[in-house]
Amino acid sequence: MCEICRRDFIGGAAALGAAGASGLFSSPLKAQAARDNAGSPGLPSRLPSRGEFTIANAYVMTMDGALGDIAGGTVHVRNGEIVAVGKDVIGGGEKIDGVGMIVMPGLVETHWHMWNTLFRSFAGDKPEEGYFPTVARFGQQMGPDDIFQSTRLAAAEAINSGMTFVHSWFHNARSTAHAEADIRALAEVGIRARHSCGWAQGLPDTQSADQAPIESLARNWKSWSNDGLITLGMGWRGQFRAGPIKPEVYQPEFDNARKLGLPITLHVASARKAVNQIGLLYKANLMGKDVQLIHALSANPAELDMIKETGSSVSVSPGSELRIGYGYPQISEMLAKGIPLGVSIDTSALTGSSNLFGVLKLARDSENARVESEFRMTARKALELGTIEGARSMGMDNQIGSLKPGKRADLIAISPDALNMAVVTDPAHLVLEATGPENVDTVVVDGRILKRGGKLAALDTSGIVAGARSALAGVRERTKWR
């Protein structure tokens, strides 16, 4: 099937050069009047409405095993739902010419400390300036508005880079207001997300995390969910941080998440030297289909079997894991076991740019490097990790992750007309190896067009940047960071 896709795509390559960066919207949608949604009082009125449109004559990478790639394909969207996908679909609404574009599901990000994006690339070159001490120090000086500005910046960057779902891993819940600020930022940008509410930076490992923020959110979640775009989870410290945490500290947190019916996520076995941590989780019955393990780099074969047995999922972040010196993620081993696996940004403080296409490329390259083979992981598999497999790892694959009738309309359109993508061969390799934010022409979340013609359609970029810079200046002043 891949060879057929390659031939079909190359056959239409001449059209790519003629289409130009604005090819998808040669007949652009008119700006739709914003409307309030009575079911979501927190929905910002400036977001565009869900409309009806049909993208035709695009190269459609559905990331669905049955539908495959469709050269000259059509995607019909109505009221936030994918109505039809195929070669000869006659859709309704605004007719959009997709000639020269690659249309695919939006990327699914599975673990990101969006609240510390203010500290992009701050991690230094000596221990006292490393990631953990600086995040703890600066995080303790952040107010709710600082959280809002940081998460809004991250969410806007996500949309700009082609991510339509993010997992906001919020381990700086200093108060209920701090947690609410993180959620308000996600809602303002209009991205699909999970907010996993955790603990406060600087909290001693001898003290249980304050449960007031997550319990308050859970009680009133309908008013915070942004019409179902945002879900709630718990960011849990687990059994280990700098050292072991006592059961009387960690168990009440875990039990409360289960009582509230929330998915649980935790960092575990992050470095190669952090051995046997997953085995201890398993022994204590602290794993399950509702538990996501972050990193899991030191998992041994027996522990991989434990992950598979319990149905837990895993999120890896090659960009930060290599940058901080943790080691290589065990992607191939986990995939071979059938473990639900996603890929993440983790933290812009370490990685700088938050381009998930780049992280997926690094995931493929690191797998090939580990076994010294050009062919260990295919480009297609790497893209699956960023779409349908990532959605599966978050328990969202029935809604997002592939372009299939009945799923929510989270999709992106990539223009290969720029210099870095202009020579077209295999579509999967091209998308994985060359795509940057500047190539993402269009982003649709739940049927709302949030980026169009390479520009964010519903956000004031300069205002977002100014707000984040002002917040950072305040934190720098309070921490005497020069």
N, C-alpha and C positions, 0 to 999 in steps of 0.2 A: 504493500500500500504506500510506503514511503517513496519508492521509486516512481510510482504513478503520480504522487503529489509533486515530486520534483519536476517531472516532465511537464505536468500541467502548469506549474508555476513558471517554469522557464519559457513555456510557450506563450505566456501572457506578459513576459518581461518588458516587451516594447511599450506596453501600455503604462508600465510603471514610470518610465522616463517622461512620458507625456503628461501624466496626471498632475504632477506638482504637489506641493505640500498641502494645498487647499482642495485636492481632488475630491475628498470625501464629501465636502460640503460645497460642491459647485452650485448646488441649489440649496443654500443654507436654511436651516430652520429659523423662522422668525423668533425673536425673543418672546418667550412666553410669559404672560403675566404671573407674578408670584401669587401664591394663595396660602392662607393659613389652613392647617389641617386640624379639625376639631378633635381628632383622636390623639393628637400629639401637641399639647400646648407649648412644648419647648421647641417645636420646629421653626427655625428662623424663616421669616416671611420672604427674605430675599432669594431663597433657593428657588430655582425654576420648578414649575409643575411637572408632573409626569404626563407626557403626551403620547402621541402615536406617531411612529415613523417607521420607514422601511429602508434599510441600507441594501442596495443592490449592486451586483457586479464586483464584489470584493473577493479577495482570497480569504476564506473563512476557516480559521483553525478552531474547530469546535472543542477540542480536547475531550471529546466524547468517543469512547471506543467504537460505538456502532456508526456514528455519523462521520467520523474522521475529518479530513480536510476537504473543503469544497472550493474548487477554483471557479470563479464567476458565481459565487454564492450570494444568497440573500438572507437577511435577518429582519424579521418583522417584530416590532416591539409595541405593546399597547398597555398603558396604565401600569408601567413598571414590570411587566411580565413579558418573557419571550413567547410570542405566539407561534412563530414558525421559523424554521431554518432549513434551507435546501437550495437546490439548483434552479428550480423553476417556480419558486414561490411568488405569488402575486399578493403583496401586502397592501395594507391601507395606510392612511395618514400621509405625512410629508414624505415625498419620494427623495431619497438621498443617493447620489451617484457615488458608489464606493470604488470605482475604477482606480487601480493603483494603490489600494490600501490593503493592509493585512488586519483583519478583524479577529479578535480572540477574546476569551474571558479576561476580566480584570485580574490582576495578581492578588493573591491571598497571602498576607503577611501574618505570622503566627506568634510573635513575641517581641514587643518593642517597648522600651522604657521611654515613652514619648515625653514624659514630664521633664526629662533632663536634656532635651534637645537644645535648650539654651546654652549648654556647655559643650557644644559641638567641637570635637577635636581638641578638647582641653587637656586630655590625659598626657602627663609629662614623661620625662625620660629618666626619672629616678624614683625610688620607692615612695618617698613622701609626697610625690606629685602624681602617683598612680591613680587608676580609676576609682578604686573603692574608698580610699581616704578622702579624695576630693569630692566625690558624689555625696558622701555622708556629711562632710563639712558644709558644702554649699546647699545641699538639700534641706538642712535644718533651718536655713535662713529664707526659705521660699514661702511666700504667702499665697493665698488662693489665686490672685491675679497673675502671679508669676507662673503658676501651674497652667492657667488658662493660656497665657501667651506662648508658653513652650509647646504645649500639646497642639494648639492651633497651628503653629509653625510646622510641626511635624506632619499633621494631617493634611495641610495644604501641599507640603512637599510630596506626600504620598500620592495624592490625586495627580499632581503634576507628573509624577514618575510612572503612573499606570497602575497603582495599587487601588483597589476598590474595597478591600477589607483589611483592617488592621486590628491587632490585638494589643490594646493599650495596657501594659503590665505596670500597674500603678503602685509601686512600693515606696510611696511617700504620702500616705494618707494621714496627714497631721491632724486633720479634723474632717467633719462631714463636709464643710465648705470647700476644703481642698479637693475632695473626691468629686463633688458636684462641679467644680470648675473644670476638671479634666473632661467630664462628660459634656458639659456645655460647649467646650471647644470642638469636640468630635461632632456634636450636633450642628454647630454653626457651619462647619465645612461641608457637612452632608455625606460623610463617608460611612460605609457600613463598618461596624466595629464591635469588639467585645472590650468592656472595661472590667479588668480584674483588680478588685480593690484589695490592697495589702496592708502593710504596716507603715510606720513613720521612720524615716531615716534617723539613725542614732538611737533607736529603741534598743535597750539592753536585751541580750538573748536570755536573760533570766526573767523577763517580763512578757506576759502574753499581750498580743496586739489588741488595741482597743477595737471592740466589735461594733461600736456605735455607728461609724460611718456606713459599713456594709449592711447593717440591720436597717438603718434609716432608708438607704437606697432600695433594699429589697421590699420594704413595706410599701413604697410609693413608686415601684419601678415603672409602671405604665406611664407615669408622667415624665419619666426620664428616658424612655426607650426610643424617642424620636420616631414614633410610628413603627416600631419594631426593627429599626435599623441597628440599634445598639442593644446588646445583651450584657448581662451581668455575670461575673465570676469572682472567685476569690484568688488573690495572689498570696500564697501560703509560704511561710519561711521554711517549713519542713523540719527535719530532725537535725540538720547541720547548718551552721554558718561558718564563723571562724573556727568553731569547735562544736561538739555535740550540744544539742538543746534538750533539756529534760522533758519527759513526757507530760508532766503537770503544766508545762508551758505550751507545748505544741498541740497536745491532744484537744484541748477545748477549742482551739481555732479550727482544726480539721472537722471536729464534730459539729460546730456551728454551721460550716459550709454545707455539710450533708443535711443538717436540719432545715436549712433554707433552700435546699434543692439546687445548689449552685455548682457549676463545674469548678474544679480546683486545679491550680497550676503552681509548680514549684521548680526551683533550680536544684539539681541533684547531680552528683558525680561529675561536676563541671570540669575538673582537671584530671589528667591521667593518674595522678597520685591519689585522687579521692576514691579509694577502692572500697568495695563492699557496701556502699551507701544504698544502692538499689535493693540489694538483698535484705538489708535491715528494714527498708520500707515494706517490702513484700512480707517479711516475717511479722510485722506489726499490723498487717491488713490495711495498709495506707495507700493502696493502689486500686485501680479500677477503670472502667470505661469513662468515668467522669474526671479522671486525673490525667493531666498533661505534664510530662517530664521535660524540663529544659536542659539542654546540652547532653547529659548522659554519656560523656566522652569516655569514662572509665568503665562502662558496662562490660562485664565479661560474658562469654557465651551463655552461661547459666542464667545470668541476669537478663540477657536479651530474651531468653525463653520465658522468664517471669513477666517481662513487659508484654510479650505476646499473649501469654495465658490470661493475664488480668484485663487485657483490652485497653491498657493505657496507651496514650499517644506520646509522641516525642517531637520537640522542635529543636532544630539545630541552627546555628548562626556562624557559618564559616568565616565571615568577615571579622567579627569580633573575637571568635575563638582563636583564630590565627594571630590576630593583632595583639591579643593579651598573652599569648603563649600557652594557651591551654592544650593545644594539639589539634589533631585532625578529627572531625566528626566521623562516626561509623555509619555513613549513609548506606553503603552497599549491604553491609551486614544486616541493618534494620530492614531494608527493603526485601532482602532475601527471606526474612522471617515473616514478612507481611505485617510489620508494625506500622500503624498510621503515622506518617512523617510529614512535617512541614518545615519550611525554611523561614528565617526571620532576619530582621535588621538588628535586633537586640538593643543597641544604643548608639546614637550618633556621636556621643561623647568619645567613643573609641573609633568609629568607622568613618566619621565625617559625612560623606554623601550617603543618602538613604535611597539609593537606586537598587531596588530588589532584583532587577535584571542582572546587575553586576554581581550580586550575591549568588544568584543561581548559577551564573557562569563560573564563579569561584568554587561553588559546590561541585560542579562537574570537573573542573580542573584539579581540585584537591583530591578527588577520588582517583582520577587518572594518575596523578603524581604518586599517590600512596603505593600503587601496584606497578608503576612504571609502564603504563600502557595507554596508548592513545584511545583505546576503545572500551575502557571499563564502563563508562557511563555515556549514554547517548544524549544528544542535545534535546531530543524529544522528552526523555525521562526527566531531565532537569526542568523543562518547562512544565511538565506534569506536577512536579514538586511545588511549583509556584502557583498552580491553579487547582486542578481537581484533587490532587493528593493533599495539598495544603488545606483545602476545604474539608476533605474527609477527616483530617487530623483534628480539625476544630468542631467536628460534628455538624458541619454546615453543607455537606455535599448534596443534600436534597434540595438546596436552595441556590447555591452558587458553585463556581469552579469549572463549569462547562457551559457551552451554548447549546441549550436543548429546550424544546417547547415545554412550558410549564415552570421553568426556573425563572428566578428574578433576573431582570435585565441589568447585570453588572458586566460591562464589556468595554473594550478599548479598541481604538483604531490606530495603527502605526503607519506612518508614511516613510517608505524607503527611498525618498527622493533626495535626502540630504547626502552630503559627500561621504559620510561614514557608513551609509547603507546602499549606495547607488548601484553597486554591481550585485545583481541578484542571482543566487544559485539555489540552494536549498532553503526553504522558508524557516524551518525550525532552527537550523544553524544560524541563519541571518538574524532572527529575532533574539536568540540567546546571546550571540557573540557580539552584536553591534548596537543593540538598542540602548539609547540613553533617553533621559527625560525630554530632550529636545526633539526626539523622533516620535513621541507619543502625541499624536494630533488631537485625539478625541478620547474623553473618558465619560462613561455613563454609569451612574450608580442608581439602581432601582428605577431605571427609566428616566432619571434626571440627567441632563447633559451638563456636566460640571467642568469640562474642558473642551474647547472647540477651536479648531484652527491653530492649535498650539498655545492657546491662551486660556487661563482659568476664567470661566464664564461667570461665576457667581461670587468671586472673592476679590477683595482689594489687596493685591499682593504687596504693594508698598506700605499699606497700613499694617499688614501682618508683620512685615519685616521690622518696621519702626517700633511696633509694640514689643516684639521680642528683644530688640536691642535695648529698649528702655528698661525692660524687666531685668536683663542681664546686668545693666549698669547699676541697678539698685542692689542686686545680690552681691556684686563685686564690692560695692561700698560697705555693705553690712558685714562682709567677711574680711574686709581689708585686703582683698585680692587685687594686686597691682599687676 
